[in-house]
Amino acid sequence: MRISASSYSNTAPLIWSFLYGSNHGKVEIILDNAPARSAELLSQDRVDAALVPVFACQMIDGVKVIPDVCVGAREKVQSVRLVSKVDDLRAVRSVALDASSRTSVALTKIIFREFIGVEPQWREAEPNLEEMLERSDAALLIGDPALRIAKCGMRSQKKSEPAIEATGLSDPESKVRYLLSHDLAELWHRFTGLGFVFAMWMTRRDECLIDFAAARDEGLRHVDSIIQNYRPEIPLSPEDMHCYLTENISYSVDESMREGMQKYFELAHKHQLIDINKPLEFVS
């Protein structure tokens, strides 16, 4: 069997078993930085199952969702961030989008349209923050590129703080610290009170012979090894990385996240991001 997944650190507990654990050698696994690539492979029927952005279940014909196993967040995700040069998001006139996950791109548009009440100009861009903010007021970063900026001097929004504008990124010591970093799952939770599901395993087959829940559980037992693997790439302390993988990211779908996914698709349909809000079909 062939499966596909993103190589971002937040997927590591879900794929560790296939790379190093009890499922090693039992399947062929294809890894790519962009979650959208896994969705493309699944839509082309080139893999038997894929860990894909949940938006894919509305876009790919005949897809079935593997229940319970996910990449999600109950309140804060850390690795899906909107970085803005202006303090008030109502003043944002343009947003550069890392299009590697259609789920996060759609979530960004929903937050602006439904909750903030503005429609910026949208631009797709490679996940390079400096280049993104050269032409846009804000930038969406997803996955490890978002984690890499977490400790570079940016500040998270606090209601008590005055508005501060940034003038650029050429001098990290004097300017990066003025950028405002918004956690998209946190914004979603603030507006809806619900959790959010970013990605799930999906298949176009009638049945799935892989126990993805057992693979997840095995991976979560090896979080410390996973953290060591990513230390050269992500500038987080082992303690922060452990918090990210065990507290920020949720790998099981609870009721709040299930309701959040339903609300997300309802709003995606309302704002014409999907043509039809198809009910999810699960693998039995």
Backbone bond lengths (Angstrom), bond angles and torsions (degrees), N, CA, C in turn:
res aa  C-N    CA-C-N  psi(-1)  N-CA   C-N-CA  omega(-1)  CA-C   N-CA-C  phi
1 M - - - 1.449 - - 1.518 110.56 -
2 R 1.323 116.21 149.77 1.464 122.07 178.78 1.516 108.54 -115.99
3 I 1.334 116.19 133.19 1.450 121.30 175.84 1.522 108.18 -129.85
4 S 1.332 115.97 162.38 1.456 121.04 -178.52 1.517 109.47 -138.34
5 A 1.333 115.85 148.06 1.467 121.07 178.31 1.512 109.34 -158.38
6 S 1.320 115.47 161.69 1.454 121.00 172.15 1.523 109.43 -72.54
7 S 1.325 115.42 152.21 1.460 120.42 176.95 1.525 112.29 -94.68
8 Y 1.336 118.53 10.27 1.455 120.95 175.15 1.524 109.99 -59.09
9 S 1.314 116.20 153.16 1.465 120.54 -177.35 1.524 112.28 -62.65
10 N 1.343 117.77 -28.32 1.470 117.78 -177.56 1.527 113.14 -72.80
11 T 1.318 117.38 -12.66 1.470 119.73 175.41 1.526 112.17 -93.00
12 A 1.335 116.49 -10.00 1.464 120.19 -171.87 1.528 114.13 -56.05
13 P 1.345 120.08 -43.56 1.469 118.17 178.12 1.528 113.65 -62.35
14 L 1.325 117.39 -24.43 1.466 120.11 -179.34 1.525 112.39 -82.94
15 I 1.325 117.74 -20.88 1.470 119.77 -176.44 1.525 113.12 -114.94
16 W 1.349 117.08 -4.29 1.467 120.12 -178.07 1.526 111.57 -55.92
17 S 1.315 116.98 -41.81 1.464 121.21 -177.62 1.518 111.69 -60.37
18 F 1.348 117.20 -34.57 1.461 121.07 -177.98 1.532 111.85 -79.40
19 L 1.323 116.83 -23.49 1.462 120.89 -179.43 1.524 112.62 -92.60
20 Y 1.330 115.94 -37.13 1.467 119.23 -171.54 1.527 114.00 -133.73
21 G 1.326 118.48 -15.12 1.455 121.07 -169.86 1.512 114.60 -103.14
22 S 1.319 115.34 -147.83 1.461 121.12 -171.93 1.521 113.30 -68.82
23 N 1.330 117.83 -17.70 1.469 120.98 178.43 1.527 113.03 -97.30
24 H 1.330 116.11 4.62 1.467 119.33 -179.64 1.532 110.34 -61.96
25 G 1.329 115.82 128.45 1.459 121.11 178.91 1.512 114.56 86.44
26 K 1.332 117.40 -7.90 1.463 120.23 -179.24 1.525 112.33 -87.00
27 V 1.336 116.28 -21.56 1.461 120.76 178.05 1.520 108.21 -137.39
28 E 1.318 116.02 159.80 1.464 121.45 169.32 1.512 107.35 -94.63
29 I 1.330 117.38 125.45 1.460 120.62 -177.93 1.523 110.01 -114.98
30 I 1.322 115.85 132.05 1.456 123.33 179.74 1.523 107.71 -109.32
31 L 1.334 116.49 124.95 1.456 121.89 -177.93 1.518 110.45 -114.77
32 D 1.340 115.48 143.86 1.458 121.83 177.79 1.519 107.39 -150.82
33 N 1.329 117.21 148.59 1.460 119.84 179.05 1.525 112.59 -60.35
34 A 1.319 117.37 -36.54 1.463 121.27 -173.20 1.524 111.48 -91.94
35 P 1.345 118.06 121.32 1.463 119.95 174.60 1.521 112.64 -57.43
36 A 1.333 116.76 -31.06 1.462 120.17 179.93 1.525 112.10 -61.69
37 R 1.324 117.36 -26.89 1.463 120.78 178.46 1.528 110.30 -65.97
38 S 1.321 117.37 -40.14 1.471 120.60 177.44 1.529 110.67 -63.90
39 A 1.328 116.53 -38.72 1.461 119.72 177.32 1.521 110.84 -64.08
40 E 1.334 116.46 -37.97 1.465 120.51 178.00 1.524 111.03 -63.35
41 L 1.323 117.07 -44.59 1.467 120.85 179.44 1.527 111.08 -63.49
42 L 1.323 116.51 -38.91 1.464 119.70 179.02 1.527 111.09 -67.82
43 S 1.317 117.20 -41.46 1.465 120.73 -179.74 1.523 111.92 -65.60
44 Q 1.335 116.35 -29.03 1.464 121.22 179.03 1.524 112.03 -88.34
45 D 1.328 116.66 2.84 1.471 122.82 178.88 1.529 111.84 61.46
46 R 1.330 116.42 33.00 1.461 121.03 -179.89 1.522 112.48 -94.82
47 V 1.332 117.23 -6.53 1.466 122.28 174.78 1.523 108.35 -134.49
48 D 1.321 115.63 157.48 1.464 120.49 179.15 1.518 112.44 -82.23
49 A 1.322 116.59 -29.04 1.465 121.81 177.63 1.514 108.06 -154.98
50 A 1.331 116.04 155.01 1.461 119.85 -179.34 1.512 109.59 -150.64
51 L 1.325 115.19 146.29 1.462 121.84 171.86 1.515 106.91 -88.24
52 V 1.319 116.86 107.56 1.465 120.92 -168.83 1.526 111.04 -130.19
53 P 1.333 117.17 156.60 1.464 120.24 173.63 1.531 110.30 -55.28
54 V 1.332 117.34 140.18 1.471 120.07 -174.60 1.523 111.85 -61.43
55 F 1.322 117.38 -22.56 1.465 120.75 177.47 1.524 110.89 -56.56
56 A 1.347 116.36 -25.84 1.467 120.84 -176.73 1.519 112.20 -64.60
57 C 1.324 118.22 -27.55 1.465 118.67 -178.07 1.524 111.65 -69.15
58 Q 1.337 116.53 -15.68 1.458 120.34 175.05 1.525 112.00 -93.04
59 M 1.319 117.55 -12.20 1.457 121.28 -171.72 1.528 113.47 -111.79
60 I 1.332 117.80 -23.56 1.466 121.22 -175.50 1.521 109.78 -102.59
61 D 1.316 117.18 125.98 1.465 121.55 -179.25 1.521 110.94 -68.79
62 G 1.324 115.53 139.29 1.452 121.33 173.17 1.508 115.60 70.28
63 V 1.328 117.78 18.98 1.457 119.70 -177.11 1.525 110.31 -85.86
64 K 1.321 115.93 143.93 1.457 122.87 176.75 1.522 108.66 -122.57
65 V 1.325 115.29 144.44 1.463 121.51 -175.83 1.523 110.02 -97.38
66 I 1.336 116.32 134.55 1.461 121.14 171.68 1.528 106.95 -76.89
67 P 1.321 119.37 120.02 1.470 120.19 -172.64 1.523 113.28 -68.93
68 D 1.320 115.47 151.95 1.468 126.62 168.05 1.517 114.88 77.35
69 V 1.328 120.17 -43.69 1.463 121.06 -174.64 1.533 109.40 -79.42
70 C 1.339 116.78 130.43 1.466 118.91 -175.04 1.523 110.75 -157.31
71 V 1.327 114.46 172.86 1.460 122.91 161.30 1.519 105.27 -114.66
72 G 1.321 116.60 110.47 1.451 120.33 -175.80 1.513 111.35 -147.91
73 A 1.325 115.12 -173.28 1.466 120.50 -179.94 1.515 108.89 -150.09
74 R 1.313 115.65 138.41 1.463 119.65 177.27 1.527 111.42 -80.80
75 E 1.338 117.67 -38.40 1.464 120.31 -178.90 1.526 113.13 -137.99
76 K 1.323 117.73 -39.79 1.465 121.60 -175.03 1.526 108.40 -142.73
77 V 1.349 116.71 136.37 1.467 119.40 -175.10 1.528 112.96 -109.94
78 Q 1.341 118.15 -26.66 1.467 125.23 -179.53 1.534 113.97 75.25
79 S 1.325 118.39 -37.18 1.465 120.03 -169.91 1.531 113.77 -106.08
80 V 1.309 118.54 16.09 1.466 122.22 168.85 1.520 105.42 -129.68
81 R 1.330 116.54 104.72 1.465 120.68 -168.15 1.528 112.22 -129.36
82 L 1.310 113.78 139.90 1.457 121.48 170.58 1.526 106.79 -106.24
83 V 1.321 115.90 113.91 1.459 121.77 -179.02 1.523 107.91 -101.47
84 S 1.331 116.54 124.92 1.468 119.48 -175.40 1.522 111.55 -123.65
85 K 1.318 114.99 150.92 1.455 122.06 177.17 1.521 111.57 -87.95
86 V 1.320 117.10 -10.84 1.463 121.53 -179.70 1.522 109.22 -122.00
87 D 1.310 115.60 148.10 1.460 120.81 -173.39 1.526 112.22 -72.51
88 D 1.308 116.94 -35.86 1.461 121.82 -175.99 1.529 109.09 -99.51
89 L 1.320 117.27 116.10 1.458 120.13 -178.26 1.526 112.17 -64.04
90 R 1.314 117.77 -19.94 1.468 119.41 176.75 1.526 111.41 -67.94
91 A 1.327 117.30 -15.57 1.465 121.27 178.69 1.522 112.52 -93.76
92 V 1.325 117.82 -1.23 1.464 121.02 -179.76 1.531 109.61 -72.78
93 R 1.318 116.70 127.60 1.464 121.34 -178.64 1.530 112.61 -110.56
94 S 1.335 117.99 -14.63 1.462 120.70 179.79 1.522 108.89 -151.78
95 V 1.349 115.78 142.83 1.457 121.87 -178.70 1.525 108.88 -132.63
96 A 1.320 116.71 127.11 1.459 122.34 172.66 1.520 108.39 -89.22
97 L 1.333 116.81 129.08 1.452 122.25 -172.68 1.520 111.52 -112.46
98 D 1.323 116.07 124.63 1.460 120.96 166.73 1.522 106.10 -75.52
99 A 1.320 116.49 108.13 1.462 121.31 -171.26 1.523 113.43 -87.42
100 S 1.332 117.48 17.92 1.461 119.48 -178.34 1.524 112.59 -72.53
101 S 1.335 118.13 -12.68 1.466 121.68 174.71 1.520 109.12 -138.15
102 R 1.335 116.42 112.84 1.461 119.71 -179.35 1.521 111.70 -68.11
103 T 1.340 116.74 -25.17 1.466 120.08 177.18 1.520 110.58 -61.34
104 S 1.329 117.23 -48.19 1.462 121.25 -177.61 1.526 111.63 -71.39
105 V 1.325 117.13 -34.96 1.466 120.26 176.11 1.532 109.98 -62.83
106 A 1.327 116.79 -46.32 1.461 120.36 178.41 1.521 111.20 -64.59
107 L 1.336 117.20 -39.09 1.468 120.24 178.03 1.520 110.77 -61.43
108 T 1.316 117.63 -41.26 1.461 121.10 178.00 1.526 110.81 -60.37
109 K 1.314 116.95 -45.70 1.470 120.32 -179.82 1.524 111.15 -65.76
110 I 1.327 117.23 -38.15 1.466 120.41 178.06 1.518 111.13 -63.21
111 I 1.329 116.87 -44.55 1.465 120.61 -179.51 1.521 110.36 -60.80
112 F 1.330 117.98 -44.03 1.460 120.07 179.51 1.524 111.22 -67.40
113 R 1.328 117.40 -46.14 1.458 120.18 -174.07 1.525 112.56 -73.58
114 E 1.318 116.72 -45.23 1.459 120.85 -172.11 1.524 112.63 -84.43
115 F 1.318 118.22 -40.21 1.456 121.00 -169.24 1.524 113.94 -108.49
116 I 1.316 118.02 -33.31 1.459 120.55 -179.86 1.522 111.06 -93.54
117 G 1.332 116.66 -31.46 1.456 120.69 174.15 1.511 114.71 83.57
118 V 1.346 117.29 27.52 1.464 120.25 175.66 1.519 108.67 -132.72
119 E 1.320 116.04 159.61 1.462 122.55 178.97 1.528 108.58 -125.52
120 P 1.339 117.23 92.10 1.472 119.17 178.74 1.522 110.72 -71.10
121 Q 1.307 115.27 170.02 1.455 121.00 169.40 1.518 107.76 -78.71
122 W 1.345 116.44 132.27 1.467 121.15 -177.20 1.513 110.39 -102.06
123 R 1.336 116.19 135.46 1.451 121.06 177.54 1.516 109.24 -134.15
124 E 1.336 117.65 129.31 1.458 120.40 173.38 1.519 109.15 -79.23
125 A 1.342 115.63 142.72 1.463 119.29 -176.34 1.521 109.83 -153.49
126 E 1.319 115.32 157.51 1.452 120.71 171.14 1.529 108.64 -69.31
127 P 1.351 117.77 150.50 1.470 119.88 -175.37 1.525 113.98 -75.41
128 N 1.325 115.67 65.40 1.460 122.93 174.97 1.524 106.50 -120.11
129 L 1.325 116.81 108.40 1.460 120.44 -169.47 1.517 112.54 -61.29
130 E 1.307 117.63 -44.14 1.461 119.75 -177.77 1.525 111.13 -61.70
131 E 1.325 116.99 -45.51 1.457 119.90 179.61 1.525 111.15 -67.59
132 M 1.326 117.22 -37.48 1.466 120.31 179.97 1.527 111.56 -62.05
133 L 1.343 115.83 -41.35 1.460 119.50 -176.35 1.519 113.58 -84.66
134 E 1.315 117.91 -3.71 1.464 119.80 173.40 1.527 110.85 -66.42
135 R 1.350 115.92 -33.32 1.464 119.77 -175.79 1.522 113.72 -115.35
136 S 1.330 117.26 -3.57 1.465 119.50 -174.12 1.526 110.50 -134.73
137 D 1.328 114.84 155.28 1.466 120.53 178.01 1.518 112.24 -76.48
138 A 1.333 116.69 -24.95 1.457 120.95 -177.42 1.520 109.30 -146.46
139 A 1.336 115.76 160.95 1.459 120.66 -177.60 1.519 109.29 -141.36
140 L 1.336 115.95 136.56 1.456 122.39 174.83 1.522 108.95 -95.92
141 L 1.332 116.46 124.19 1.451 122.42 175.02 1.519 109.47 -120.20
142 I 1.337 115.60 141.98 1.460 121.89 -172.48 1.527 109.54 -127.75
143 G 1.322 116.35 141.39 1.458 121.54 171.97 1.517 113.09 72.58
144 D 1.326 116.56 -144.63 1.455 121.24 -175.00 1.534 113.11 -61.42
145 P 1.347 120.94 -35.16 1.468 118.41 174.35 1.529 112.67 -57.61
146 A 1.337 117.17 -33.70 1.471 120.09 176.32 1.518 110.78 -70.92
147 L 1.325 117.72 -39.04 1.463 120.22 178.03 1.521 111.47 -65.08
148 R 1.330 116.82 -33.96 1.469 120.17 -176.58 1.521 112.65 -66.75
149 I 1.332 118.33 -22.40 1.456 120.26 178.77 1.516 111.97 -93.34
150 A 1.323 117.85 -3.57 1.460 120.92 -172.17 1.521 112.56 -62.10
151 K 1.334 117.72 -30.72 1.461 120.52 -175.73 1.528 112.93 -113.80
152 C 1.342 117.28 23.48 1.467 118.05 -175.02 1.523 112.44 -101.24
153 G 1.317 117.55 21.43 1.451 119.79 172.83 1.506 114.72 104.84
154 M 1.322 118.69 -4.53 1.453 120.01 178.13 1.517 110.10 -73.36
155 R 1.292 115.54 159.67 1.448 119.15 179.59 1.518 109.56 -121.24
156 S 1.313 116.51 147.60 1.451 121.83 174.93 1.523 108.92 -83.43
157 Q 1.311 115.23 157.02 1.457 120.09 -176.76 1.512 111.26 -68.39
158 K 1.315 115.63 133.20 1.458 122.10 171.10 1.521 107.79 -128.61
159 K 1.307 116.82 132.59 1.461 119.97 -173.13 1.530 112.05 -61.52
160 S 1.332 116.39 -27.19 1.455 119.44 -176.24 1.520 113.53 -81.54
161 E 1.342 116.63 -9.91 1.456 119.68 -175.46 1.526 111.49 -82.67
162 P 1.326 117.65 144.06 1.467 120.60 175.87 1.518 111.35 -72.59
163 A 1.309 116.16 162.22 1.465 120.88 178.28 1.519 109.74 -70.23
164 I 1.326 116.65 132.41 1.463 122.95 177.42 1.515 107.56 -131.85
165 E 1.305 117.72 133.66 1.450 121.36 178.50 1.523 109.94 -107.07
166 A 1.330 115.69 146.22 1.466 121.14 175.98 1.518 109.61 -97.95
167 T 1.309 116.56 151.13 1.461 120.33 179.22 1.516 112.33 -106.48
168 G 1.328 118.18 -7.74 1.451 119.74 179.61 1.509 111.68 158.66
169 L 1.335 116.46 -169.15 1.448 121.70 -175.09 1.522 113.26 -126.56
170 S 1.321 118.08 3.97 1.458 119.77 -172.60 1.530 112.25 -67.94
171 D 1.309 117.76 -26.02 1.462 121.59 179.23 1.524 108.14 -118.09
172 P 1.337 117.93 93.29 1.464 120.63 -174.41 1.517 113.20 -56.53
173 E 1.339 118.03 -37.40 1.449 119.40 -175.36 1.522 112.38 -67.06
174 S 1.324 116.86 -35.06 1.450 119.35 -173.25 1.516 114.19 -103.48
175 K 1.350 117.85 -14.71 1.456 118.08 -171.56 1.520 114.32 -122.25
176 V 1.328 118.60 -39.15 1.458 119.65 -177.62 1.514 110.85 -57.87
177 R 1.332 116.76 -34.59 1.463 119.69 -175.88 1.525 112.17 -65.33
178 Y 1.327 118.41 -16.36 1.450 121.08 -178.91 1.527 113.24 -88.30
179 L 1.315 117.07 -6.39 1.452 119.60 177.65 1.521 109.78 -76.92
180 L 1.295 115.96 148.17 1.460 121.83 -177.95 1.522 108.80 -105.89
181 S 1.317 116.71 129.89 1.461 122.19 -177.07 1.520 109.98 -110.88
182 H 1.327 116.25 121.06 1.459 122.74 179.65 1.525 109.69 -107.95
183 D 1.305 117.45 127.56 1.456 123.02 173.86 1.530 107.50 -82.38
184 L 1.344 118.07 117.93 1.462 120.38 -173.67 1.521 112.97 -65.97
185 A 1.320 118.39 -36.15 1.461 119.75 177.08 1.520 110.50 -66.21
186 E 1.332 116.16 -35.10 1.457 120.37 178.06 1.529 110.92 -68.12
187 L 1.344 116.61 -41.07 1.464 119.85 175.33 1.531 110.72 -61.80
188 W 1.332 116.30 -45.52 1.459 120.86 179.12 1.525 110.48 -58.46
189 H 1.324 117.08 -45.32 1.464 121.37 -179.55 1.524 110.98 -65.95
190 R 1.336 116.61 -36.73 1.463 119.88 179.35 1.529 111.10 -63.77
191 F 1.336 116.43 -38.85 1.459 120.13 -176.80 1.528 113.13 -83.82
192 T 1.336 117.64 -29.69 1.462 120.44 -173.12 1.522 114.35 -115.95
193 G 1.331 117.34 -20.67 1.454 120.74 -174.27 1.519 113.17 75.30
194 L 1.331 117.62 12.82 1.459 121.98 -173.53 1.532 111.56 -117.55
195 G 1.329 115.26 158.58 1.451 121.08 172.00 1.516 110.69 -79.71
196 F 1.329 115.58 -179.79 1.466 119.37 -176.23 1.522 110.25 -142.08
197 V 1.330 115.48 141.02 1.464 122.37 175.90 1.524 108.19 -109.48
198 F 1.329 116.67 122.42 1.460 120.89 -178.73 1.521 112.69 -93.57
199 A 1.320 117.92 -38.04 1.467 120.33 -174.95 1.525 109.97 -150.38
200 M 1.341 115.26 150.74 1.462 121.77 175.85 1.528 108.81 -144.82
201 W 1.323 115.89 158.36 1.460 120.62 170.93 1.520 109.40 -70.64
202 M 1.325 116.77 136.15 1.465 121.72 178.20 1.522 109.62 -137.72
203 T 1.324 115.13 157.83 1.461 121.51 179.12 1.522 108.63 -145.25
204 R 1.333 115.59 160.35 1.463 121.15 172.16 1.528 110.42 -109.84
205 R 1.321 116.31 7.30 1.462 121.72 178.31 1.532 109.80 -86.26
206 D 1.322 116.63 160.52 1.461 120.94 179.18 1.521 112.48 -72.49
207 E 1.330 116.20 -25.51 1.458 120.36 177.07 1.515 109.55 -143.27
208 C 1.318 116.22 160.70 1.455 121.33 179.43 1.525 108.55 -123.06
209 L 1.317 117.03 122.91 1.454 121.88 -175.82 1.526 112.76 -91.66
210 I 1.313 117.33 0.25 1.464 121.47 -179.25 1.525 109.37 -99.89
211 D 1.314 116.91 133.59 1.460 121.97 176.34 1.536 107.75 -89.55
212 F 1.333 115.74 87.57 1.456 119.89 -177.41 1.525 112.27 -69.34
213 A 1.330 117.74 -27.51 1.466 120.31 177.75 1.526 110.45 -66.98
214 A 1.333 116.73 -43.59 1.465 120.18 177.93 1.526 110.88 -65.21
215 A 1.337 116.96 -38.19 1.467 120.69 177.08 1.521 110.53 -63.37
216 R 1.325 117.02 -41.60 1.478 121.14 176.51 1.524 110.87 -59.22
217 D 1.322 116.47 -48.17 1.464 120.42 -177.63 1.522 111.15 -61.85
218 E 1.337 116.48 -38.27 1.459 120.09 177.89 1.529 110.59 -65.32
219 G 1.320 115.89 -43.20 1.456 119.54 178.72 1.517 112.65 -62.24
220 L 1.324 117.42 -41.23 1.463 120.62 -179.51 1.525 112.15 -65.81
221 R 1.320 117.04 -22.95 1.470 119.67 175.89 1.525 111.79 -76.63
222 H 1.330 116.86 -8.40 1.468 121.10 -178.35 1.534 111.34 -121.40
223 V 1.321 116.73 32.11 1.469 120.89 -178.43 1.520 111.33 -60.38
224 D 1.318 118.26 -38.70 1.469 119.93 -178.86 1.528 111.37 -62.05
225 S 1.316 117.31 -38.71 1.471 120.43 176.40 1.519 110.77 -66.43
226 I 1.318 116.79 -39.65 1.462 121.29 178.52 1.521 110.37 -61.49
227 I 1.327 116.79 -43.46 1.460 121.29 -179.95 1.528 110.69 -59.48
228 Q 1.307 116.96 -42.44 1.460 120.38 178.86 1.526 111.46 -63.16
229 N 1.331 116.86 -36.88 1.471 120.54 179.21 1.520 112.18 -61.98
230 Y 1.346 116.80 -34.62 1.462 120.43 -173.78 1.531 113.48 -97.40
231 R 1.324 118.47 -3.02 1.464 120.81 -176.76 1.527 113.56 -56.57
232 P 1.359 119.69 -40.03 1.472 118.02 -179.92 1.522 113.48 -68.69
233 E 1.325 118.67 -17.81 1.459 121.64 -171.45 1.520 113.92 -102.03
234 I 1.331 117.89 -28.80 1.464 121.49 -172.36 1.524 109.45 -121.87
235 P 1.341 118.16 122.61 1.467 121.60 -174.27 1.525 113.16 -80.32
236 L 1.320 116.67 53.49 1.460 121.19 174.57 1.518 108.39 -114.88
237 S 1.313 116.39 148.05 1.459 119.81 175.06 1.525 108.72 -67.32
238 P 1.338 118.03 157.89 1.471 119.40 175.67 1.526 112.53 -55.63
239 E 1.327 116.22 -34.58 1.472 119.40 179.53 1.527 111.01 -67.41
240 D 1.344 116.92 -43.69 1.462 120.19 178.93 1.530 111.01 -66.75
241 M 1.320 116.44 -39.15 1.454 120.14 178.89 1.524 110.85 -66.04
242 H 1.318 116.95 -38.35 1.463 120.85 177.56 1.530 110.20 -64.21
243 C 1.315 116.50 -42.23 1.470 120.84 176.92 1.522 110.61 -61.75
244 Y 1.326 116.25 -42.52 1.465 120.96 -179.86 1.527 111.24 -59.92
245 L 1.338 117.03 -48.06 1.461 121.20 -174.36 1.524 113.57 -78.86
246 T 1.314 117.90 -21.38 1.468 119.53 -175.29 1.523 113.91 -112.41
247 E 1.348 117.11 -19.09 1.466 119.71 -178.34 1.527 112.55 -118.25
248 N 1.346 117.24 -47.68 1.468 119.44 -179.86 1.528 111.27 -69.35
249 I 1.332 116.29 -49.51 1.457 120.50 -179.35 1.522 110.00 -85.61
250 S 1.313 115.55 134.08 1.467 121.41 173.56 1.524 108.05 -111.42
251 Y 1.318 116.13 130.84 1.459 120.66 -177.96 1.522 112.85 -103.85
252 S 1.336 116.11 7.00 1.467 122.02 173.73 1.523 108.16 -129.31
253 V 1.307 116.79 148.77 1.458 122.33 -177.00 1.523 109.37 -91.59
254 D 1.345 117.15 114.55 1.462 119.55 174.05 1.530 109.35 -94.60
255 E 1.324 117.11 -179.09 1.464 121.03 -174.08 1.524 111.83 -64.75
256 S 1.342 116.95 -39.10 1.459 120.26 179.26 1.524 111.15 -64.19
257 M 1.304 117.10 -39.39 1.465 120.83 178.88 1.522 110.71 -70.88
258 R 1.346 116.88 -36.68 1.465 120.53 177.51 1.533 109.90 -63.64
259 E 1.338 116.70 -44.49 1.462 120.04 177.46 1.531 110.79 -65.80
260 G 1.340 116.04 -36.00 1.455 119.87 178.46 1.517 111.91 -63.48
261 M 1.337 116.65 -38.57 1.461 120.31 178.67 1.528 110.28 -66.01
262 Q 1.319 117.35 -41.15 1.462 120.49 177.71 1.526 110.89 -63.13
263 K 1.342 116.44 -43.59 1.464 121.13 178.91 1.527 110.82 -63.26
264 Y 1.298 116.31 -40.17 1.468 122.05 179.64 1.525 111.19 -60.02
265 F 1.330 117.15 -45.72 1.460 119.81 -179.91 1.531 111.40 -70.03
266 E 1.321 116.92 -34.79 1.473 119.57 175.65 1.527 110.51 -60.92
267 L 1.326 116.79 -45.31 1.461 120.67 -179.47 1.525 111.77 -72.17
268 A 1.324 116.80 -33.83 1.467 119.34 175.83 1.522 110.41 -61.68
269 H 1.320 116.54 -39.43 1.471 120.41 177.05 1.523 110.89 -69.51
270 K 1.328 117.18 -43.20 1.466 121.52 179.56 1.521 110.91 -57.56
271 H 1.319 116.86 -39.37 1.465 121.05 -176.31 1.524 112.63 -98.03
272 Q 1.332 115.97 19.36 1.463 123.79 170.32 1.529 112.97 61.34
273 L 1.319 115.78 33.26 1.460 120.70 174.24 1.523 111.38 -89.01
274 I 1.323 116.68 -20.03 1.461 123.44 170.92 1.520 107.69 -134.07
275 D 1.319 116.84 148.65 1.465 120.70 -178.48 1.528 111.90 -76.50
276 I 1.327 116.23 -39.99 1.468 122.00 -177.62 1.524 107.76 -135.35
277 N 1.326 115.70 137.43 1.466 120.36 174.98 1.525 107.83 -88.05
278 K 1.327 116.22 89.63 1.450 120.57 -176.48 1.528 110.86 -76.86
279 P 1.326 118.76 135.91 1.465 120.35 174.80 1.526 109.98 -65.27
280 L 1.306 115.80 143.34 1.469 119.76 -178.62 1.520 110.11 -71.04
281 E 1.331 114.57 139.22 1.460 120.86 174.59 1.527 107.70 -111.01
282 F 1.318 115.10 126.24 1.472 120.06 -175.38 1.513 110.72 -105.19
283 V 1.322 115.23 149.57 1.454 121.13 172.22 1.516 108.40 -70.90
284 S 1.299 117.00 129.28 1.473 120.48 -177.59 1.515 110.43 -81.32
